[in-house]
Amino acid sequence: MFAIFFLLPLLGLSAILFIFWMVTGKPIILKSILYFWGFFFALMLFASFLSWMNAKTVLKQKDYYGEYIINRNYFKGVQADWQYNHFRFEITKQDSIFFYQTEGEEIIKTYRGTISTKAPYGSARLVLNMELPKHHILTYNPTTYRSAWSFYLVLFSPKYNNLFFKKGRWKPID
């Protein structure tokens, strides 16, 4: 729509300038036509680039497969480090989820379940089906936040509020 809005006046102006150039033969008029069209294509290219930069990742169920750790870059500090050392999970290609309650590298308890997705708005949203008893962090389905490049999951806990998870491998904190 944007292109048509500018294209019709630009075609009309170009036709008038071309006829004027044929009558007068001045090269500045031909340059003006080229500048108008160059500006139009540059504007279209810039608009396409901005659209691509602002587009959100469209997720499929397979995009959720992998290991997840607490995102310590989102909120830094002692609490994030503690969460990082005590919670992580993995979603397998068999649509299983394994939520690990840990003490650093050591896994203390594993909560098992399955995952599915629903896509009410085109991008898949994660649905957790946990076996009982389930951990309080897994009471609700996670919220997925997407950007043009990636996504992260936020799980709500009645005890800790929001926990921010990103894909990644657990490594000891230095």
MIMAR-649366 format. One line per field, with one value per residue: residue in three letters; x, y, z of N, C-alpha, C, CB in turn. Coordinates in steps of 0.05 Angstrom, whole numbers, always signed. Glycine has a CB too. Layout:
// residues N
code: c(ALA,...)
n.xx: c(X,...)
n.yy: c(Y,...)
n.zz: c(Z,...)
ca.xx: c(X,...)
ca.yy: c(Y,...)
ca.zz: c(Z,...)
c.xx: c(X,...)
c.yy: c(Y,...)
c.zz: c(Z,...)
cb.xx: c(X,...)
cb.yy: c(Y,...)
cb.zz: c(Z,...)
//
This chain:
// residues 174
code: c(MET,PHE,ALA,ILE,PHE,PHE,LEU,LEU,PRO,LEU,LEU,GLY,LEU,SER,ALA,ILE,LEU,PHE,ILE,PHE,TRP,MET,VAL,THR,GLY,LYS,PRO,ILE,ILE,LEU,LYS,SER,ILE,LEU,TYR,PHE,TRP,GLY,PHE,PHE,PHE,ALA,LEU,MET,LEU,PHE,ALA,SER,PHE,LEU,SER,TRP,MET,ASN,ALA,LYS,THR,VAL,LEU,LYS,GLN,LYS,ASP,TYR,TYR,GLY,GLU,TYR,ILE,ILE,ASN,ARG,ASN,TYR,PHE,LYS,GLY,VAL,GLN,ALA,ASP,TRP,GLN,TYR,ASN,HIS,PHE,ARG,PHE,GLU,ILE,THR,LYS,GLN,ASP,SER,ILE,PHE,PHE,TYR,GLN,THR,GLU,GLY,GLU,GLU,ILE,ILE,LYS,THR,TYR,ARG,GLY,THR,ILE,SER,THR,LYS,ALA,PRO,TYR,GLY,SER,ALA,ARG,LEU,VAL,LEU,ASN,MET,GLU,LEU,PRO,LYS,HIS,HIS,ILE,LEU,THR,TYR,ASN,PRO,THR,THR,TYR,ARG,SER,ALA,TRP,SER,PHE,TYR,LEU,VAL,LEU,PHE,SER,PRO,LYS,TYR,ASN,ASN,LEU,PHE,PHE,LYS,LYS,GLY,ARG,TRP,LYS,PRO,ILE,ASP)
n.xx: c(+17,+39,+77,+46,+20,+61,+81,+46,+42,+96,+106,+74,+99,+150,+138,+121,+168,+202,+180,+188,+244,+254,+237,+268,+320,+356,+405,+400,+348,+339,+373,+346,+300,+325,+345,+296,+274,+315,+314,+263,+268,+308,+281,+241,+273,+295,+248,+232,+275,+269,+219,+233,+270,+238,+203,+175,+200,+172,+149,+155,+136,+182,+222,+224,+253,+307,+357,+346,+363,+367,+362,+411,+428,+385,+361,+408,+447,+446,+399,+385,+430,+424,+376,+393,+429,+394,+351,+333,+315,+297,+274,+255,+262,+224,+180,+180,+187,+235,+243,+291,+308,+361,+426,+472,+513,+494,+437,+379,+324,+278,+226,+176,+144,+101,+101,+62,+38,+2,-25,-52,-45,-12,+42,+74,+55,+77,+53,+48,+45,+47,+68,+39,+65,+73,+122,+121,+137,+120,+66,+36,+28,+84,+101,+116,+165,+181,+231,+261,+303,+306,+279,+250,+230,+182,+168,+119,+121,+87,+117,+166,+154,+165,+206,+259,+276,+325,+349,+403,+465,+479,+529,+581,+581,+628)
n.yy: c(-24,+24,+31,+38,+85,+123,+110,+122,+181,+190,+165,+197,+248,+235,+224,+275,+305,+277,+288,+344,+344,+322,+364,+408,+388,+391,+365,+364,+355,+302,+279,+293,+260,+210,+216,+221,+169,+138,+155,+137,+80,+71,+87,+48,+2,+14,+15,-39,-64,-43,-67,-121,-121,-111,-153,-208,-270,-329,-382,-454,-519,-550,-513,-504,-546,-566,-545,-508,-451,-407,-339,-301,-252,-220,-203,-186,-210,-235,-265,-282,-313,-353,-377,-395,-435,-471,-486,-514,-536,-585,-596,-648,-680,-717,-694,-689,-662,-646,-623,-597,-596,-570,-572,-534,-567,-617,-657,-656,-669,-692,-669,-694,-691,-676,-639,-595,-555,-495,-453,-399,-349,-355,-364,-415,-432,-453,-510,-540,-605,-633,-687,-709,-705,-636,-585,-520,-480,-498,-493,-460,-449,-429,-361,-337,-296,-261,-240,-209,-242,-283,-319,-321,-354,-345,-366,-370,-367,-379,-371,-345,-308,-283,-324,-323,-356,-379,-409,-453,-482,-507,-481,-479,-423,-371)
n.zz: c(+0,+16,-23,-70,-58,-63,-112,-157,-159,-167,-216,-249,-242,-261,-315,-333,-324,-358,-409,-408,-407,-458,-490,-474,-468,-426,-382,-327,-314,-328,-290,-245,-249,-242,-190,-161,-169,-148,-94,-81,-86,-48,-2,-1,+7,+57,+88,+83,+109,+161,+174,+173,+215,+259,+261,+295,+319,+293,+325,+327,+351,+354,+362,+416,+437,+477,+526,+585,+624,+681,+664,+678,+662,+656,+705,+749,+804,+873,+881,+828,+817,+856,+839,+789,+804,+826,+795,+732,+666,+616,+550,+510,+445,+443,+463,+518,+584,+631,+692,+733,+800,+833,+864,+852,+808,+819,+812,+849,+851,+802,+761,+721,+657,+601,+539,+499,+445,+429,+379,+377,+355,+311,+325,+361,+427,+490,+525,+587,+613,+670,+712,+773,+840,+825,+816,+847,+812,+764,+761,+728,+656,+617,+598,+535,+508,+452,+404,+346,+340,+378,+434,+501,+561,+612,+675,+724,+794,+854,+900,+885,+847,+781,+740,+697,+640,+594,+533,+540,+565,+630,+670,+719,+764,+763)
ca.xx: c(+0,+57,+90,+26,+15,+82,+87,+30,+52,+124,+104,+64,+121,+171,+129,+122,+196,+214,+171,+202,+272,+255,+232,+290,+346,+374,+412,+392,+321,+343,+385,+324,+284,+340,+345,+270,+271,+335,+303,+240,+278,+322,+260,+228,+292,+296,+223,+233,+294,+256,+199,+247,+283,+217,+187,+180,+205,+149,+159,+142,+141,+210,+239,+226,+270,+333,+362,+340,+375,+358,+375,+423,+433,+360,+363,+433,+448,+447,+375,+388,+451,+413,+357,+410,+441,+374,+329,+337,+299,+303,+252,+267,+249,+201,+160,+181,+200,+248,+249,+310,+314,+389,+444,+495,+514,+480,+407,+367,+299,+269,+197,+172,+119,+102,+94,+48,+36,-22,-16,-76,-38,+8,+67,+68,+58,+83,+34,+60,+28,+65,+59,+36,+63,+89,+136,+106,+145,+107,+37,+24,+43,+102,+96,+138,+171,+197,+242,+267,+326,+305,+256,+256,+206,+178,+151,+110,+120,+74,+137,+188,+143,+173,+233,+265,+293,+334,+363,+432,+476,+487,+558,+585,+585,+655)
ca.yy: c(+0,+47,+35,+49,+113,+140,+102,+136,+208,+189,+159,+222,+268,+226,+228,+304,+313,+265,+305,+369,+340,+319,+390,+427,+375,+397,+340,+366,+344,+273,+272,+295,+236,+188,+221,+214,+140,+128,+160,+119,+52,+71,+88,+21,-16,+20,+6,-68,-70,-38,-87,-146,-118,-110,-177,-227,-298,-346,-407,-480,-536,-560,-491,-505,-568,-558,-542,-480,-442,-381,-318,-284,-225,-204,-191,-195,-209,-259,-281,-295,-334,-375,-390,-408,-459,-489,-494,-515,-557,-594,-606,-666,-683,-735,-677,-693,-641,-654,-599,-606,-581,-577,-558,-531,-586,-641,-658,-667,-681,-688,-669,-702,-684,-674,-612,-592,-526,-485,-430,-383,-325,-362,-373,-436,-426,-478,-520,-561,-626,-644,-708,-700,-677,-618,-563,-495,-464,-509,-491,-447,-450,-406,-340,-336,-269,-264,-217,-216,-261,-306,-319,-331,-364,-335,-384,-356,-383,-365,-364,-328,-292,-291,-335,-319,-378,-378,-434,-453,-503,-499,-481,-467,-394,-365)
ca.zz: c(+0,+18,-49,-89,-50,-74,-140,-177,-163,-177,-245,-263,-242,-279,-343,-338,-326,-382,-431,-406,-415,-487,-502,-468,-471,-403,-368,-299,-312,-328,-264,-225,-250,-230,-161,-150,-168,-128,-67,-77,-81,-22,+18,+0,+18,+85,+100,+84,+129,+187,+178,+180,+242,+280,+260,+317,+312,+294,+337,+323,+375,+354,+371,+445,+446,+486,+554,+594,+649,+690,+650,+698,+651,+657,+731,+761,+833,+889,+876,+802,+820,+871,+821,+769,+816,+838,+776,+703,+655,+589,+534,+491,+419,+447,+476,+547,+599,+656,+708,+753,+824,+835,+883,+834,+786,+828,+810,+874,+844,+774,+757,+694,+644,+572,+529,+473,+438,+415,+364,+372,+339,+291,+337,+381,+455,+504,+545,+603,+625,+689,+729,+801,+848,+809,+830,+846,+789,+740,+765,+704,+631,+614,+578,+516,+498,+427,+390,+319,+339,+396,+453,+527,+575,+640,+691,+748,+818,+876,+920,+875,+825,+754,+735,+669,+630,+566,+524,+547,+582,+656,+676,+746,+765,+772)
c.xx: c(+17,+69,+71,+20,+35,+87,+72,+38,+80,+124,+94,+85,+143,+163,+130,+150,+210,+206,+185,+231,+274,+252,+257,+318,+365,+379,+403,+365,+322,+355,+364,+306,+299,+342,+318,+267,+291,+325,+280,+249,+293,+302,+247,+247,+294,+271,+222,+252,+282,+235,+212,+259,+262,+199,+195,+184,+179,+159,+142,+149,+170,+230,+243,+245,+297,+334,+357,+352,+363,+375,+386,+430,+408,+358,+388,+431,+447,+423,+376,+408,+440,+393,+372,+421,+420,+353,+340,+319,+307,+277,+264,+250,+225,+179,+158,+195,+211,+257,+267,+312,+343,+402,+470,+492,+497,+449,+396,+341,+291,+239,+193,+145,+122,+94,+77,+48,+9,-13,-41,-70,-15,+34,+60,+74,+59,+61,+47,+39,+45,+52,+57,+54,+81,+101,+120,+113,+129,+77,+23,+41,+61,+92,+121,+141,+189,+208,+248,+288,+321,+279,+266,+229,+206,+159,+144,+109,+106,+95,+158,+179,+155,+202,+237,+285,+300,+346,+392,+439,+484,+517,+561,+591,+613,+655)
c.yy: c(+25,+52,+47,+78,+132,+134,+118,+165,+209,+183,+183,+243,+261,+230,+257,+314,+302,+281,+331,+367,+337,+346,+408,+414,+380,+372,+341,+354,+313,+263,+274,+271,+213,+192,+214,+184,+127,+131,+141,+90,+51,+72,+61,+1,-12,+11,-25,-77,-66,-59,-113,-144,-120,-135,-195,-255,-314,-374,-431,-497,-544,-538,-492,-527,-557,-555,-512,-475,-415,-360,-298,-256,-207,-189,-202,-194,-236,-277,-296,-317,-358,-390,-406,-435,-479,-498,-493,-536,-563,-603,-622,-667,-703,-721,-682,-668,-653,-629,-609,-586,-589,-563,-555,-551,-611,-638,-671,-681,-673,-690,-674,-693,-684,-645,-615,-562,-520,-459,-412,-358,-330,-373,-392,-426,-452,-484,-543,-580,-642,-667,-697,-716,-661,-596,-538,-477,-473,-509,-480,-451,-426,-385,-338,-307,-272,-238,-226,-239,-285,-304,-327,-338,-352,-354,-369,-376,-367,-357,-344,-308,-301,-301,-335,-340,-372,-405,-431,-477,-492,-502,-470,-437,-389,-349)
c.zz: c(+0,-9,-70,-83,-62,-103,-160,-180,-175,-207,-260,-264,-260,-309,-351,-342,-350,-407,-432,-414,-446,-501,-499,-473,-448,-387,-338,-294,-311,-301,-242,-225,-237,-200,-148,-148,-149,-100,-61,-71,-55,+1,+21,+13,+48,+100,+103,+106,+157,+194,+186,+208,+264,+280,+283,+306,+314,+302,+329,+348,+376,+363,+401,+454,+454,+516,+561,+621,+656,+675,+671,+688,+653,+683,+744,+791,+846,+883,+850,+803,+835,+854,+800,+779,+826,+818,+747,+692,+626,+576,+512,+465,+421,+462,+506,+559,+624,+670,+731,+776,+831,+859,+867,+811,+793,+825,+834,+868,+816,+773,+727,+683,+614,+564,+504,+467,+427,+402,+357,+355,+319,+302,+360,+409,+470,+525,+560,+615,+645,+705,+758,+819,+830,+825,+827,+823,+764,+743,+740,+680,+629,+594,+560,+506,+474,+418,+361,+318,+356,+413,+480,+541,+603,+653,+717,+771,+840,+898,+911,+854,+798,+754,+705,+659,+601,+559,+531,+564,+609,+659,+704,+744,+775,+798)
cb.xx: c(-19,+79,+100,+0,+14,+107,+82,+0,+51,+141,+85,+40,+131,+178,+100,+108,+212,+205,+140,+200,+283,+232,+207,+288,+358,+361,+442,+393,+303,+361,+408,+307,+278,+369,+352,+248,+275,+362,+294,+222,+295,+341,+240,+221,+320,+300,+199,+242,+320,+244,+182,+270,+298,+200,+190,+157,+226,+134,+159,+151,+123,+218,+228,+199,+273,+341,+390,+309,+406,+361,+356,+449,+441,+335,+337,+456,+426,+448,+350,+395,+476,+398,+338,+433,+459,+361,+305,+368,+269,+324,+234,+270,+268,+210,+133,+196,+181,+272,+223,+338,+293,+403,+448,+521,+542,+487,+398,+362,+277,+282,+184,+175,+109,+82,+119,+19,+58,-46,-2,-88,-30,+14,+85,+85,+34,+110,+7,+77,+15,+76,+78,+6,+71,+73,+165,+109,+175,+117,+31,+20,+24,+130,+90,+134,+183,+179,+268,+278,+350,+330,+233,+272,+205,+168,+166,+83,+149,+53,+152,+209,+150,+171,+236,+277,+278,+354,+358,+440,+500,+472,+575,+609,+564,+670)
cb.yy: c(+0,+41,+8,+32,+115,+136,+73,+135,+224,+169,+135,+232,+271,+196,+217,+320,+304,+236,+308,+380,+315,+299,+404,+437,+382,+420,+336,+395,+353,+264,+292,+320,+229,+188,+250,+226,+129,+142,+189,+119,+43,+96,+109,+12,-12,+51,+15,-80,-53,-10,-91,-151,-92,-86,-192,-226,-311,-347,-405,-494,-560,-569,-464,-510,-589,-532,-550,-476,-441,-377,-304,-296,-227,-222,-197,-178,-192,-251,-263,-274,-323,-364,-370,-390,-451,-475,-475,-520,-549,-617,-582,-694,-693,-760,-681,-719,-617,-674,-585,-609,-586,-569,-575,-534,-594,-648,-672,-645,-671,-709,-642,-733,-656,-695,-596,-604,-518,-480,-438,-374,-303,-338,-350,-461,-408,-476,-529,-548,-645,-623,-733,-704,-674,-607,-559,-480,-466,-537,-474,-416,-452,-415,-312,-355,-251,-276,-206,-192,-247,-306,-337,-311,-395,-305,-411,-343,-391,-383,-389,-346,-262,-268,-364,-290,-405,-354,-439,-427,-517,-515,-466,-481,-379,-349)
cb.zz: c(+24,+39,-60,-88,-20,-58,-143,-169,-136,-162,-249,-248,-213,-274,-346,-316,-301,-385,-430,-377,-401,-496,-490,-440,-497,-385,-369,-289,-335,-351,-258,-231,-280,-242,-155,-168,-197,-132,-65,-102,-104,-20,+12,-28,+5,+89,+84,+57,+126,+188,+152,+159,+243,+276,+232,+337,+330,+265,+368,+296,+374,+326,+362,+456,+423,+473,+562,+594,+646,+721,+630,+709,+621,+653,+749,+751,+843,+919,+877,+780,+834,+896,+808,+759,+838,+860,+779,+696,+656,+589,+523,+503,+398,+464,+463,+555,+604,+650,+719,+740,+848,+809,+910,+849,+781,+857,+783,+894,+864,+755,+766,+691,+654,+558,+523,+474,+418,+435,+338,+398,+358,+275,+347,+375,+466,+518,+531,+626,+603,+708,+729,+811,+877,+785,+818,+872,+784,+736,+789,+710,+607,+606,+592,+492,+520,+405,+404,+303,+348,+415,+443,+544,+576,+640,+697,+744,+827,+889,+929,+863,+829,+735,+747,+664,+632,+562,+494,+561,+568,+678,+655,+760,+782,+751)
//
